[in-house]
Amino acid sequence: MKIKNLLLGLVVVFALGACSDDDDDKGGGAVKIDCTTFVTEDYLVILEDLQAAQEAYTQDQSTENCEAYYDALDTYITSWKAYVDKCVPQASAQFNSYWATWETYFDDLDCE
């Protein structure tokens, strides 16, 4: 499934470089990212929420489930973008096309 390939691809980001422990505000936008705990803790919660929303939407494509899935995708994409920008900045340029793929999928999800 397309979403599983995208999820797996983002996990590869962690292998591209080490996280820094700095607490500066570069990258991340409105999302608070801790480079030391994102992949080991925060990401797992975000991923569980996304998987639950995806499963619910797959079983029942109601507007409510679609909106929950949309919100979970938004959180997932925003968080990963912030993580890459702050913790693995050398990968930011490489992932621009990857984000475009995600955003196309995201934009194609019509909840109306």
N, C-alpha and C positions, 0 to 999 in steps of 0.2 A: 504494500500500500504506500502511496506517495507520502503520507504523513510520517510513517515509520522511517522511511529513508531520510526524510528531513530531520527527524529527531536524532537518528543515528549520526548523521553528518555533524550536527552541532556538538555531540559528545567528543568528536575528534578535535574540536577547538582546544580542549584541555590539553591534548597531547602536543599541540603546536608550540607551546611555550610555558614557562613557569609563571605563576602569579606573583605579583609583587605584594608586599605587605603594607605599602604606603596607604595612608588614609586621606590622600588629597582628593579634591573634588573633580579631577579631570575625568571626562567621559561620564557615562552613567545617566546623565540627564536627571529626570525626576526619580529614577530608580536607584535606591541605595544598594550598592554592591560592595560586598566584602570579599576580596580576592581569595582569602584563605578558606572561607566556608561556602562560597557559592556552589561549587561543583560537588562538594561532599555533603552539604546539608540543604541549602536553599533550593538548588536545582531539583533535588529529589521531591520536595514538596510541590514545586511548580509543575514538574512532570507528572506527578500523581494526580494533581488537579486537572491537567490537560487530558490525561488518559481517561479519567472518570467522565469528563465532559464529552470527550470524543465517543466513548462507549454509549453514554446516554443518548447522544444525538444520533448515533448509528442505529440504535434500537427504536428511537422515537424522534422523528424529525419535526417536532413541534417548534413553534417560534421561541418558546421559553428555553428549550434545550439548545436550539441554534444560538441564541444570544449568550447562553452560558458557555458554549463551545467557542464562540467568537471572542468572548472576554478572556477565556483561558488561553486561546491562541495569541491574543494581544499581549497578555502578561508574559507568555513564553518568549515571544519574539522580542519584546521590549527589554526583557531581562537579559537575554542572550546578547543582544546588541550592546547593552551597557557593559556586560561582562567582557566582551571582546574588546570594546573601546578602552576600557580601564585596565584590564588585567593582561590582555594579550594584544596590545596595540599593533604589533608587527603583523598581525593577521587581519586587521581591519580592512585593508584594501582587497585582500584575497576573498573576503567574505561578502563584498558588496554585491556580487552577482547572486550569491547564496541568499542574501536578504531579499533581493528582488524576486527570487523564486518563491520565498515564503510569503512575501507581500502579495504576489499574484494569487496564490492559493487563498490567502486571507481575504483579499478583495472579491474573489469569486464566491465566497460564502455569503449567500443572500438569505437573510433571515425573515424576509417579508413574504 
